[in-house]
Amino acid sequence: MRDMKCPHCLVEFHEGQAWWSVGIGSDKTGAWLLNRYFCPSCRQFVFYLESGESPTVSQGVQSMRMQLTTSLTMVWPKGVSRAPIPPDVPPEIVGDYKEACLVLADSPKASAALTRRCLQTILRDKLGAKKKDLNDQIDEVTATGKLPSHIDQGLHAVRTIGNFAAHPIKSTSTGTIVDVEPGEAEWNLEVVEMLFDFCFVLPAIAAKRKADLNKKLKDAGKPEIP
């Protein structure tokens, strides 16, 4: 038995605590099982379809283990959850981001295209980029020196991993499905999440603190902070 992380709530639990399976049968590719896990934290099911070699797998037989697994595919939920999306992120960015997470396992190319579009929207609408291409927008925004070093490095990695020189269409048409470099799709998501924090979470926290302080100043009869 091993520990696994729930794809719904990202809490780790011991798979043996909540595991159940049922045999589907065998075909020319091998034996098939449907594995079900129940997360004790969020109380939701997780389903995996497993194929492999096992002479004991029979249709309808429950709580079976595969002797040799050749493939294991999570069929529910469709994708792995990530950090909660800040409430101030615009709906059009949220939609692209959620879809990028959803298709990551099935199509890294599609996921990378969607996250490049998220990046371009944030760089243009929140960070003042004026250039047309994502590659140029990254240069433009990082040159201002206004971003924290970890975001500067993250954006640089987007350009490096994405290899815009070899695939310039990624820069000129960010929503286009094109080949991705290893790790590009998931790293793009990481950088989008960094920008969510910087562009939406931190400003909202600062605004609330200012509002709270101004209320105290007003109650005390003192001038408010503009």
Residue frames as a rotation matrix with the C-alpha (Angstrom) as fourth column:
MET 1
0.576 0.818 0.000 0.00
0.818 -0.576 0.000 0.00
0.000 0.000 -1.000 0.00
ARG 2
-0.589 -0.760 0.276 1.13
0.770 -0.631 -0.094 3.55
0.245 0.157 0.957 -0.68
ASP 3
-0.197 0.477 -0.857 0.13
0.412 -0.752 -0.514 7.09
-0.889 -0.455 -0.048 0.15
MET 4
-0.395 0.125 0.910 -1.68
0.889 -0.196 0.413 9.03
0.230 0.973 -0.033 -2.56
LYS 5
-0.873 0.104 -0.477 -2.73
0.064 -0.944 -0.325 12.65
-0.484 -0.314 0.817 -2.92
CYS 6
0.020 0.970 0.243 -6.40
0.699 0.160 -0.697 13.29
-0.715 0.184 -0.674 -3.54
PRO 7
-0.714 -0.305 0.631 -6.80
0.693 -0.441 0.571 15.03
0.104 0.844 0.526 -6.93
HIS 8
0.326 0.887 0.326 -9.88
0.714 -0.458 0.530 16.83
0.619 0.060 -0.783 -5.62
CYS 9
0.980 0.177 0.088 -8.55
0.060 -0.689 0.722 18.46
0.188 -0.703 -0.686 -2.45
LEU 10
0.327 -0.945 0.027 -4.78
-0.281 -0.124 -0.952 17.70
0.902 0.304 -0.306 -2.68
VAL 11
0.307 -0.190 0.932 -4.74
-0.944 0.065 0.324 16.12
-0.122 -0.980 -0.159 0.80
GLU 12
-0.452 -0.584 -0.674 -2.60
-0.636 0.741 -0.215 12.99
0.625 0.332 -0.707 1.13
PHE 13
0.360 0.539 0.761 -4.12
-0.892 0.438 0.111 9.78
-0.274 -0.719 0.639 2.45
HIS 14
-0.666 -0.592 0.454 -3.22
-0.493 0.806 0.328 6.08
-0.560 -0.005 -0.829 2.64
GLU 15
-0.462 0.515 -0.722 -4.77
-0.804 0.100 0.586 4.28
0.374 0.851 0.368 -0.32
GLY 16
-0.791 0.109 -0.602 -5.41
0.181 0.982 -0.060 1.13
0.585 -0.156 -0.796 1.68
GLN 17
-0.865 0.472 -0.168 -7.83
0.059 -0.238 -0.970 2.99
-0.498 -0.849 0.178 3.92
ALA 18
0.006 0.908 -0.418 -10.30
-0.389 -0.383 -0.838 3.64
-0.921 0.168 0.351 1.14
TRP 19
-0.673 -0.359 -0.647 -9.53
-0.727 0.159 0.668 1.28
-0.137 0.920 -0.368 -1.75
TRP 20
0.105 0.673 0.732 -11.96
-0.099 0.739 -0.666 -0.97
-0.989 -0.002 0.145 -3.60
SER 21
-0.668 -0.322 -0.671 -11.82
-0.681 -0.099 0.726 -2.53
-0.300 0.942 -0.153 -7.06
VAL 22
0.395 0.752 0.528 -13.93
-0.270 0.644 -0.716 -4.57
-0.878 0.140 0.458 -9.42
GLY 23
-0.623 -0.624 0.472 -12.82
0.204 0.452 0.868 -6.79
-0.755 0.638 -0.154 -12.28
ILE 24
0.036 0.602 -0.798 -14.02
-0.770 -0.493 -0.406 -5.71
-0.638 0.629 0.445 -15.72
GLY 25
0.876 0.198 0.439 -12.65
0.063 0.856 -0.512 -8.73
-0.477 0.477 0.738 -17.56
SER 26
-0.202 -0.979 0.032 -9.92
0.041 0.024 0.999 -9.45
-0.978 0.203 0.036 -20.10
ASP 27
0.922 0.341 -0.184 -9.41
-0.178 -0.048 -0.983 -8.77
-0.344 0.939 0.016 -23.78
LYS 28
0.746 -0.649 0.149 -6.46
0.571 0.507 -0.646 -9.19
0.344 0.567 0.749 -26.15
THR 29
0.233 -0.675 0.700 -4.63
-0.253 -0.737 -0.627 -6.30
0.939 -0.031 -0.343 -24.47
GLY 30
-0.807 -0.542 -0.236 -4.82
0.054 0.331 -0.942 -7.92
0.589 -0.773 -0.238 -21.03
ALA 31
-0.197 0.708 -0.678 -6.86
0.952 0.303 0.040 -7.79
0.234 -0.638 -0.734 -17.84
TRP 32
-0.441 0.144 0.886 -8.83
0.032 -0.984 0.175 -4.75
0.897 0.106 0.429 -16.70
LEU 33
-0.318 0.332 -0.888 -9.77
0.947 0.151 -0.282 -3.39
0.040 -0.931 -0.362 -13.28
LEU 34
0.182 0.341 0.922 -11.71
0.108 -0.939 0.326 -0.37
0.977 0.040 -0.208 -12.09
ASN 35
-0.463 -0.438 -0.770 -10.14
0.821 0.115 -0.559 0.96
0.334 -0.891 0.306 -8.90
ARG 36
0.437 0.649 0.623 -12.09
0.218 -0.748 0.627 3.24
0.872 -0.138 -0.469 -6.59
TYR 37
-0.641 -0.584 -0.498 -10.66
0.679 -0.129 -0.723 5.36
0.359 -0.801 0.479 -3.78
PHE 38
0.559 0.815 0.153 -12.59
0.570 -0.512 0.643 7.43
0.602 -0.273 -0.751 -1.26
CYS 39
-0.445 -0.764 0.467 -10.85
0.195 -0.592 -0.782 10.50
0.874 -0.257 0.412 0.12
PRO 40
-0.026 0.448 -0.894 -11.49
0.973 0.218 0.081 10.74
0.231 -0.867 -0.441 3.88
SER 41
-0.767 -0.315 -0.559 -10.76
0.475 -0.865 -0.164 14.47
-0.432 -0.391 0.813 3.79
CYS 42
-0.788 0.471 -0.396 -13.12
-0.590 -0.762 0.266 15.82
-0.177 0.443 0.879 1.10
ARG 43
-0.349 0.658 0.667 -15.26
-0.049 0.698 -0.714 12.63
-0.936 -0.282 -0.212 0.99
GLN 44
0.473 0.427 -0.770 -15.20
-0.801 -0.155 -0.578 12.31
-0.366 0.891 0.269 -2.79
PHE 45
0.708 -0.154 0.689 -14.49
0.266 0.962 -0.059 9.32
-0.654 0.225 0.723 -5.03
VAL 46
0.013 -0.717 -0.697 -11.43
-0.889 -0.327 0.321 8.93
-0.458 0.615 -0.642 -7.26
PHE 47
0.787 0.333 0.520 -11.54
-0.075 0.887 -0.455 6.32
-0.613 0.319 0.723 -10.05
TYR 48
-0.231 -0.872 -0.432 -8.63
-0.820 -0.065 0.569 4.72
-0.524 0.485 -0.700 -11.92
LEU 49
0.910 0.382 -0.164 -8.84
-0.403 0.713 -0.574 2.35
-0.103 0.588 0.802 -14.89
GLU 50
-0.007 -0.950 0.314 -6.04
-0.785 0.199 0.586 -0.21
-0.619 -0.242 -0.747 -14.69
SER 51
0.884 0.196 -0.425 -4.83
-0.427 0.709 -0.561 -2.73
0.192 0.677 0.711 -17.25
GLY 52
-0.095 -0.965 0.246 -2.15
-0.991 0.116 0.072 -5.36
-0.098 -0.236 -0.967 -16.99
GLU 53
-0.266 -0.105 -0.958 -1.48
-0.382 0.924 0.005 -9.03
0.885 0.367 -0.286 -16.46
SER 54
-0.658 0.093 0.748 -3.36
-0.709 0.259 -0.656 -11.11
-0.254 -0.961 -0.104 -13.93
PRO 55
-0.804 0.335 -0.492 -4.92
-0.065 0.773 0.632 -14.54
0.592 0.540 -0.599 -14.50
THR 56
-0.714 0.511 -0.478 -7.22
0.689 0.391 -0.611 -14.01
-0.126 -0.765 -0.631 -11.52
VAL 57
-0.782 0.443 -0.439 -9.10
-0.359 -0.895 -0.264 -10.97
-0.510 -0.049 0.859 -12.81
SER 58
-0.686 0.658 0.310 -12.69
0.724 0.576 0.379 -11.92
0.071 0.484 -0.872 -13.59
GLN 59
-0.573 0.527 0.628 -15.64
-0.046 -0.785 0.618 -9.75
0.818 0.325 0.474 -14.47
GLY 60
0.410 0.868 0.280 -17.55
-0.242 -0.192 0.951 -8.58
0.879 -0.458 0.132 -11.41
VAL 61
0.377 -0.340 -0.861 -15.08
0.822 0.551 0.143 -9.90
0.426 -0.762 0.488 -8.83
GLN 62
0.858 0.083 0.508 -14.37
-0.079 -0.954 0.288 -7.27
0.508 -0.287 -0.812 -6.20
SER 63
0.753 -0.576 0.319 -11.29
-0.571 -0.330 0.752 -6.10
-0.328 -0.748 -0.577 -4.27
MET 64
0.792 -0.497 0.355 -8.72
0.589 0.775 -0.229 -7.54
-0.161 0.391 0.906 -6.65
ARG 65
0.387 -0.760 -0.522 -5.09
-0.371 -0.646 0.667 -6.54
-0.844 -0.064 -0.533 -7.29
MET 66
0.917 -0.163 -0.364 -3.30
-0.333 0.193 -0.923 -6.63
0.220 0.968 0.122 -10.63
GLN 67
0.705 -0.707 0.063 -0.16
0.557 0.606 0.568 -8.76
-0.440 -0.366 0.820 -10.66
LEU 68
-0.523 -0.850 0.068 1.59
0.705 -0.386 0.596 -6.62
-0.480 0.359 0.801 -13.26
THR 69
0.503 0.725 -0.471 0.22
0.366 -0.673 -0.643 -3.17
-0.783 0.151 -0.604 -14.19
THR 70
-0.330 -0.591 0.736 0.90
0.929 -0.065 0.364 -1.86
-0.167 0.804 0.570 -17.69
SER 71
-0.630 0.139 0.764 -1.29
0.192 -0.925 0.327 1.26
0.753 0.352 0.556 -17.58
LEU 72
-0.300 0.535 -0.790 -3.11
0.927 -0.029 -0.373 3.24
-0.223 -0.844 -0.487 -14.92
THR 73
-0.710 0.126 0.693 -5.40
0.329 -0.811 0.484 6.10
0.623 0.572 0.534 -15.98
MET 74
-0.758 0.497 -0.421 -7.34
0.287 -0.326 -0.901 8.39
-0.585 -0.804 0.105 -13.69
VAL 75
-0.631 0.605 0.486 -10.85
0.618 0.012 0.786 8.64
0.470 0.796 -0.381 -15.12
TRP 76
0.501 0.737 0.453 -12.45
0.249 -0.625 0.740 10.71
0.829 -0.258 -0.497 -12.33
PRO 77
0.557 0.495 -0.667 -11.91
0.038 -0.817 -0.575 13.53
-0.830 0.295 -0.473 -11.64
LYS 78
0.924 -0.133 0.358 -10.80
0.373 0.116 -0.920 14.43
0.081 0.984 0.157 -15.13
GLY 79
0.205 -0.888 0.412 -7.90
0.109 -0.397 -0.911 16.56
0.973 0.232 0.016 -13.95
VAL 80
-0.158 -0.370 -0.916 -5.90
0.951 0.193 -0.242 17.22
0.266 -0.909 0.321 -10.81
SER 81
0.871 0.491 -0.025 -6.90
0.468 -0.813 0.346 20.19
0.149 -0.313 -0.938 -8.70
ARG 82
-0.277 -0.927 0.254 -4.46
0.671 -0.376 -0.639 23.03
0.687 -0.006 0.726 -8.25
ALA 83
-0.866 -0.081 -0.494 -4.38
0.448 -0.565 -0.693 26.04
-0.223 -0.821 0.525 -5.96
PRO 84
0.163 0.981 -0.106 -7.74
0.837 -0.195 -0.511 27.82
-0.522 -0.005 -0.853 -5.55
ILE 85
-0.318 -0.207 0.925 -8.28
0.796 -0.589 0.141 30.61
0.515 0.782 0.352 -8.08
PRO 86
-0.847 -0.009 -0.531 -8.38
0.365 -0.736 -0.570 34.07
-0.386 -0.677 0.627 -6.47
PRO 87
0.036 0.996 0.086 -11.88
0.796 0.024 -0.605 35.58
-0.604 0.090 -0.792 -6.69
ASP 88
0.355 0.099 -0.930 -10.66
-0.158 -0.974 -0.164 38.77
-0.921 0.205 -0.330 -8.39
VAL 89
-0.766 -0.612 0.197 -9.25
0.061 0.236 0.970 36.99
-0.640 0.755 -0.143 -11.46
PRO 90
-0.317 0.682 -0.659 -11.38
-0.875 -0.479 -0.074 37.96
-0.366 0.553 0.748 -14.51
PRO 91
0.441 0.631 0.638 -13.74
-0.371 0.775 -0.511 35.26
-0.817 -0.011 0.576 -15.83
GLU 92
0.877 -0.095 -0.471 -12.06
-0.447 0.201 -0.872 35.06
0.178 0.975 0.134 -19.24
ILE 93
-0.192 -0.981 -0.014 -8.73
-0.843 0.172 -0.510 34.20
0.503 -0.086 -0.860 -17.60
VAL 94
-0.264 0.176 0.948 -10.37
-0.748 0.584 -0.316 31.78
-0.609 -0.793 -0.022 -15.17
GLY 95
0.764 0.643 0.056 -12.02
-0.444 0.586 -0.678 29.91
-0.469 0.493 0.733 -18.05
ASP 96
0.574 -0.625 -0.529 -8.76
-0.520 0.220 -0.825 29.46
0.632 0.749 -0.199 -19.98
TYR 97
-0.390 -0.768 0.507 -6.85
-0.882 0.154 -0.446 28.52
0.264 -0.622 -0.738 -16.81
LYS 98
0.064 0.498 0.865 -9.40
-0.680 0.656 -0.328 25.89
-0.730 -0.567 0.381 -15.72
GLU 99
0.936 0.302 -0.182 -9.44
-0.328 0.560 -0.761 24.36
-0.128 0.771 0.623 -19.19
ALA 100
0.216 -0.941 -0.259 -5.62
-0.707 0.032 -0.706 24.32
0.673 0.336 -0.659 -19.29
CYS 101
-0.462 -0.321 0.827 -5.62
-0.850 0.427 -0.309 22.36
-0.253 -0.845 -0.470 -16.01
LEU 102
0.413 0.775 0.479 -8.33
-0.573 0.629 -0.525 20.03
-0.709 -0.057 0.703 -17.25
VAL 103
0.975 0.030 -0.219 -6.59
-0.206 0.486 -0.849 19.01
0.081 0.874 0.480 -20.48
LEU 104
0.298 -0.948 0.109 -3.02
-0.941 -0.273 0.199 18.93
-0.159 -0.162 -0.974 -19.11
ALA 105
-0.172 -0.385 0.907 -2.79
-0.363 0.881 0.305 15.14
-0.916 -0.277 -0.291 -18.84
ASP 106
0.455 0.473 0.754 -4.56
0.459 0.601 -0.654 14.44
-0.763 0.644 0.057 -22.15
SER 107
0.555 -0.230 0.800 -3.05
0.752 -0.272 -0.600 17.21
0.355 0.934 0.022 -24.28
PRO 108
0.045 -0.635 -0.772 -0.04
0.745 -0.493 0.449 19.19
-0.665 -0.595 0.451 -23.02
LYS 109
-0.753 -0.305 0.583 -0.08
0.646 -0.515 0.564 21.05
0.128 0.802 0.584 -26.36
ALA 110
0.079 0.880 0.468 -3.61
0.512 -0.439 0.738 22.36
0.855 0.182 -0.485 -25.76
SER 111
0.640 0.118 -0.759 -2.83
0.764 -0.198 0.614 23.15
-0.078 -0.973 -0.217 -22.14
ALA 112
-0.371 -0.873 -0.317 0.27
0.764 -0.481 0.430 25.15
-0.528 -0.083 0.845 -23.09
ALA 113
-0.609 0.202 0.767 -1.68
0.567 -0.565 0.599 27.09
0.554 0.800 0.229 -25.72
LEU 114
0.477 0.878 0.041 -4.33
0.545 -0.331 0.770 28.07
0.690 -0.345 -0.636 -23.18
THR 115
0.526 -0.320 -0.788 -1.83
0.745 -0.273 0.609 29.10
-0.410 -0.907 0.094 -20.51
ARG 116
-0.643 -0.723 0.253 0.14
0.752 -0.535 0.385 31.17
-0.143 0.438 0.888 -23.04
ARG 117
-0.195 0.668 0.718 -3.11
0.455 -0.587 0.670 33.01
0.869 0.458 -0.189 -23.73
CYS 118
0.746 0.407 -0.527 -3.63
0.635 -0.197 0.747 33.53
0.200 -0.892 -0.405 -19.98
LEU 119
-0.049 -0.875 -0.482 -0.10
0.856 -0.285 0.431 34.89
-0.514 -0.391 0.763 -19.68
GLN 120
-0.690 -0.234 0.685 -0.56
0.646 -0.626 0.437 37.28
0.327 0.744 0.583 -22.58
THR 121
0.289 0.889 0.354 -3.82
0.470 -0.454 0.757 38.63
0.834 -0.052 -0.549 -21.13
ILE 122
0.719 -0.053 -0.693 -2.28
0.674 -0.191 0.714 39.23
-0.170 -0.980 -0.101 -17.69
LEU 123
-0.347 -0.932 -0.101 0.87
0.841 -0.358 0.406 40.84
-0.414 0.056 0.908 -19.10
ARG 124
-0.605 0.165 0.779 -1.22
0.524 -0.654 0.546 43.17
0.599 0.738 0.309 -21.25
ASP 125
0.265 0.904 0.335 -4.15
0.279 -0.404 0.871 44.00
0.923 -0.137 -0.360 -18.94
LYS 126
0.920 0.129 -0.370 -2.47
0.380 -0.068 0.922 44.00
0.093 -0.989 -0.112 -15.52
LEU 127
0.282 -0.913 -0.296 1.21
0.646 -0.048 0.762 44.71
-0.709 -0.406 0.576 -16.17
GLY 128
0.530 0.079 -0.844 0.94
-0.211 -0.952 -0.221 47.21
-0.821 0.295 -0.488 -19.03
ALA 129
-0.476 -0.707 0.523 2.61
0.366 0.382 0.849 45.28
-0.799 0.596 0.077 -21.86
LYS 130
0.212 0.516 -0.830 2.07
-0.518 -0.661 -0.543 47.00
-0.829 0.545 0.128 -25.22
LYS 131
-0.677 -0.563 -0.474 3.86
-0.694 0.275 0.665 44.67
-0.245 0.779 -0.577 -27.62
LYS 132
0.230 0.820 -0.524 1.96
-0.941 0.324 0.094 42.12
0.247 0.472 0.846 -29.71
ASP 133
0.185 -0.234 -0.955 4.01
-0.180 0.947 -0.267 38.94
0.966 0.221 0.133 -29.24
LEU 134
0.971 0.196 -0.139 4.24
0.073 0.311 0.948 37.06
0.229 -0.930 0.288 -25.95
ASN 135
0.276 -0.947 -0.162 8.02
0.944 0.299 -0.138 36.84
0.179 -0.115 0.977 -26.25
ASP 136
-0.429 -0.408 0.806 8.28
0.372 -0.893 -0.254 40.63
0.823 0.191 0.535 -26.62
GLN 137
0.501 0.692 0.520 5.74
-0.266 -0.448 0.853 41.20
0.824 -0.566 -0.040 -23.85
ILE 138
0.797 -0.294 -0.527 7.86
0.594 0.541 0.596 39.13
0.110 -0.788 0.606 -21.46
ASP 139
-0.276 -0.940 0.200 10.91
0.894 -0.327 -0.307 41.25
0.354 0.094 0.930 -22.34
GLU 140
-0.197 0.277 0.941 8.87
0.067 -0.953 0.294 44.43
0.978 0.121 0.169 -21.94
VAL 141
0.771 0.609 0.186 7.48
-0.161 -0.095 0.982 43.56
0.616 -0.787 0.025 -18.50
THR 142
0.649 -0.579 -0.493 10.65
0.760 0.502 0.412 42.08
0.009 -0.642 0.766 -17.01
ALA 143
-0.254 -0.792 0.556 12.62
0.745 -0.526 -0.409 45.15
0.616 0.310 0.724 -18.15
THR 144
0.396 0.487 0.778 10.56
-0.072 -0.828 0.555 47.38
0.915 -0.276 -0.293 -15.86
GLY 145
-0.686 -0.717 -0.127 12.12
0.013 0.162 -0.987 45.86
0.728 -0.678 -0.102 -12.75
LYS 146
-0.273 0.679 0.682 8.74
-0.892 -0.444 0.084 45.94
0.359 -0.585 0.727 -11.01
LEU 147
0.638 0.565 -0.524 8.29
-0.394 0.824 0.408 42.18
0.662 -0.053 0.748 -10.70
PRO 148
0.597 -0.431 0.677 9.65
-0.601 0.318 0.733 40.03
-0.531 -0.845 -0.069 -7.86
SER 149
-0.346 -0.873 -0.345 12.72
-0.902 0.209 0.378 38.02
-0.258 0.442 -0.859 -8.87
HIS 150
-0.618 0.106 0.779 10.89
0.013 0.992 -0.125 34.69
-0.786 -0.067 -0.614 -8.73
ILE 151
0.541 0.832 0.126 8.33
0.212 0.010 -0.977 35.90
-0.814 0.555 -0.170 -11.30
ASP 152
0.403 -0.518 -0.755 11.08
-0.856 -0.506 -0.110 37.36
-0.325 0.690 -0.647 -13.51
GLN 153
-0.664 -0.714 0.221 12.79
-0.625 0.693 0.360 33.97
-0.410 0.101 -0.906 -13.42
GLY 154
-0.226 0.677 0.700 9.51
0.235 0.735 -0.636 32.17
-0.945 0.021 -0.325 -14.07
LEU 155
0.759 0.512 -0.401 8.75
-0.206 -0.396 -0.895 34.27
-0.617 0.762 -0.195 -17.15
HIS 156
-0.021 -0.852 -0.523 12.29
-0.975 -0.097 0.198 33.74
-0.220 0.514 -0.829 -18.41
ALA 157
-0.713 -0.219 0.666 11.76
-0.219 0.972 0.084 30.00
-0.666 -0.086 -0.741 -18.00
VAL 158
0.374 0.904 0.209 8.51
0.100 0.184 -0.978 30.22
-0.922 0.386 -0.021 -19.99
ARG 159
0.679 -0.173 -0.713 10.48
-0.698 -0.453 -0.555 31.66
-0.227 0.875 -0.428 -22.89
THR 160
-0.372 -0.928 -0.032 13.38
-0.909 0.357 0.216 29.23
-0.189 0.109 -0.976 -22.51
ILE 161
-0.555 0.222 0.802 11.32
-0.015 0.961 -0.277 26.07
-0.832 -0.166 -0.530 -22.11
GLY 162
0.504 0.864 -0.005 8.85
0.042 -0.030 -0.999 27.21
-0.863 0.503 -0.051 -24.77
ASN 163
-0.436 -0.790 0.431 11.75
0.510 0.177 0.842 27.70
-0.741 0.587 0.326 -27.20
PHE 164
0.529 0.728 -0.437 10.09
0.116 -0.572 -0.812 30.60
-0.841 0.378 -0.387 -29.05
ALA 165
-0.181 -0.668 -0.722 13.05
-0.742 -0.389 0.546 30.80
-0.646 0.634 -0.425 -31.42
ALA 166
-0.961 -0.185 0.205 12.31
-0.040 0.829 0.558 27.31
-0.273 0.528 -0.804 -32.73
HIS 167
-0.374 0.908 0.186 8.52
0.923 0.347 0.166 27.76
0.086 0.234 -0.968 -32.58
PRO 168
-0.995 -0.102 -0.017 7.84
0.103 -0.990 -0.099 31.48
-0.007 -0.100 0.995 -33.23
ILE 169
-0.371 0.926 0.070 4.15
0.024 -0.066 0.998 30.75
0.928 0.372 0.002 -33.78
LYS 170
-0.045 0.316 -0.948 3.87
0.947 0.316 0.060 30.27
0.319 -0.895 -0.313 -30.00
SER 171
-0.654 -0.311 -0.689 4.77
0.575 -0.797 -0.187 33.91
-0.491 -0.519 0.700 -29.58
THR 172
-0.963 0.230 -0.140 2.70
-0.267 -0.750 0.605 35.36
0.034 0.620 0.784 -32.42
SER 173
-0.069 0.970 -0.232 -0.42
-0.622 0.140 0.771 33.23
0.780 0.197 0.594 -31.96
THR 174
-0.708 -0.421 0.567 -0.57
-0.696 0.278 -0.663 32.08
0.121 -0.863 -0.490 -28.36
GLY 175
0.085 0.822 0.563 -3.81
-0.778 0.408 -0.478 30.13
-0.623 -0.397 0.674 -28.69
THR 176
0.391 0.037 -0.919 -2.49
-0.826 0.454 -0.333 27.89
0.405 0.890 0.209 -31.47
ILE 177
0.835 -0.084 0.544 -1.89
-0.227 0.848 0.480 24.19
-0.501 -0.524 0.689 -30.78
VAL 178
0.502 -0.758 -0.417 1.80
-0.582 0.061 -0.811 23.52
0.640 0.649 -0.410 -31.48
ASP 179
0.319 -0.466 -0.825 4.45
0.481 0.830 -0.283 21.16
0.817 -0.306 0.489 -30.13
VAL 180
0.848 -0.073 0.525 5.59
-0.463 -0.584 0.667 21.72
0.258 -0.809 -0.529 -26.55
GLU 181
-0.236 -0.957 -0.168 8.95
-0.485 0.266 -0.833 21.17
0.842 -0.115 -0.527 -24.93
PRO 182
-0.101 0.171 -0.980 9.13
0.631 0.773 0.070 18.73
0.769 -0.611 -0.186 -21.96
GLY 183
-0.398 -0.007 -0.917 7.65
0.900 -0.197 -0.389 20.37
-0.179 -0.980 0.085 -18.87
GLU 184
-0.931 -0.038 0.363 6.46
0.164 -0.932 0.323 23.47
0.326 0.360 0.874 -20.73
ALA 185
-0.133 0.982 0.133 2.73
0.122 -0.117 0.986 23.02
0.984 0.147 -0.104 -20.17
GLU 186
0.461 0.314 -0.830 2.96
0.808 0.238 0.539 22.43
0.367 -0.919 -0.144 -16.41
TRP 187
-0.515 -0.707 -0.485 5.54
0.832 -0.548 -0.084 25.18
-0.206 -0.447 0.871 -15.89
ASN 188
-0.709 0.339 0.618 3.29
0.140 -0.792 0.595 27.66
0.691 0.508 0.514 -17.70
LEU 189
0.386 0.895 -0.224 0.57
0.374 0.070 0.925 26.87
0.843 -0.440 -0.308 -15.16
GLU 190
0.128 -0.426 -0.896 3.01
0.990 0.008 0.138 27.49
-0.052 -0.905 0.423 -12.31
VAL 191
-0.855 -0.516 0.062 3.91
0.519 -0.850 0.087 30.92
0.008 0.106 0.994 -13.69
VAL 192
-0.296 0.841 0.454 0.26
0.090 -0.448 0.889 31.85
0.951 0.304 0.057 -14.24
GLU 193
0.539 0.495 -0.682 -0.37
0.676 0.230 0.700 30.99
0.503 -0.838 -0.210 -10.58
MET 194
-0.382 -0.737 -0.558 2.57
0.902 -0.430 -0.050 33.22
-0.203 -0.522 0.828 -9.52
LEU 195
-0.896 0.056 0.440 1.02
0.159 -0.885 0.437 36.07
0.414 0.462 0.784 -11.50
PHE 196
0.174 0.978 -0.119 -2.38
0.413 0.037 0.910 35.42
0.894 -0.207 -0.397 -9.91
ASP 197
0.279 -0.134 -0.951 -0.79
0.959 -0.010 0.283 36.03
-0.047 -0.991 0.126 -6.50
PHE 198
-0.663 -0.693 -0.284 1.12
0.676 -0.717 0.172 39.13
-0.323 -0.079 0.943 -7.58
CYS 199
-0.910 0.253 0.328 -1.55
0.064 -0.697 0.714 40.76
0.409 0.671 0.618 -9.74
PHE 200
-0.048 0.998 0.047 -4.74
-0.115 -0.052 0.992 39.84
0.992 0.042 0.118 -7.88
VAL 201
0.409 0.237 -0.881 -4.16
0.733 0.490 0.472 38.42
0.544 -0.839 0.026 -4.38
LEU 202
-0.433 -0.690 -0.580 -1.59
0.900 -0.367 -0.234 40.88
-0.052 -0.623 0.780 -3.02
PRO 203
-0.848 0.163 0.504 -3.38
-0.005 -0.954 0.301 44.02
0.529 0.253 0.810 -4.33
ALA 204
0.179 0.981 -0.080 -6.65
0.037 0.075 0.997 42.80
0.983 -0.182 -0.022 -2.79
ILE 205
0.255 -0.180 -0.950 -4.92
0.930 0.315 0.190 42.22
0.265 -0.932 0.247 0.57
ALA 206
-0.778 -0.620 -0.099 -3.30
0.627 -0.757 -0.185 45.67
0.040 -0.206 0.978 0.43
ALA 207
-0.554 0.645 0.526 -6.61
-0.120 -0.688 0.716 47.33
0.824 0.333 0.458 -0.44
LYS 208
0.450 0.741 -0.499 -8.37
0.393 0.338 0.855 45.63
0.802 -0.581 -0.139 2.48
ARG 209
-0.090 -0.564 -0.821 -5.64
0.996 -0.032 -0.087 46.64
0.023 -0.825 0.564 4.91
LYS 210
-0.918 -0.239 0.316 -5.84
0.276 -0.958 0.079 50.23
0.284 0.159 0.945 3.69
ALA 211
-0.137 0.955 0.263 -9.63
-0.097 -0.277 0.956 50.24
0.986 0.105 0.131 4.03
ASP 212
0.450 0.272 -0.851 -9.41
0.733 0.432 0.526 48.83
0.511 -0.860 -0.005 7.56
LEU 213
-0.482 -0.723 -0.494 -6.79
0.873 -0.445 -0.200 51.40
-0.075 -0.528 0.846 8.56
ASN 214
-0.816 0.210 0.538 -8.78
0.044 -0.906 0.420 54.28
0.576 0.367 0.731 7.07
LYS 215
0.265 0.949 -0.168 -11.83
0.239 0.104 0.965 53.18
0.934 -0.296 -0.199 9.04
LYS 216
0.245 -0.256 -0.935 -9.80
0.967 0.134 0.217 53.32
0.070 -0.957 0.280 12.26
LEU 217
-0.808 -0.589 0.012 -8.39
0.589 -0.808 -0.010 56.72
0.016 -0.001 1.000 11.31
LYS 218
-0.465 0.721 0.514 -11.86
-0.001 -0.580 0.814 58.05
0.885 0.378 0.271 10.50
ASP 219
0.481 0.662 -0.574 -13.28
0.537 0.295 0.790 56.75
0.693 -0.689 -0.214 13.78
ALA 220
0.031 -0.580 -0.814 -10.40
0.973 -0.169 0.157 58.46
-0.229 -0.797 0.560 15.60
GLY 221
0.847 0.384 -0.368 -11.07
0.305 -0.918 -0.255 61.74
-0.436 0.104 -0.894 13.76
LYS 222
-0.095 -0.957 -0.272 -7.77
-0.068 -0.267 0.961 61.63
-0.993 0.110 -0.040 11.87
PRO 223
0.154 0.122 -0.981 -7.10
-0.928 -0.322 -0.186 62.15
-0.338 0.939 0.064 8.15
GLU 224
0.763 0.164 0.625 -7.44
0.001 0.967 -0.255 59.06
-0.646 0.195 0.738 6.00
ILE 225
-0.403 -0.907 0.126 -4.67
0.023 0.128 0.992 57.70
-0.915 0.402 -0.031 3.80
PRO 226
0.200 0.502 -0.841 -5.35
-0.820 -0.384 -0.424 58.69
-0.537 0.775 0.335 0.15
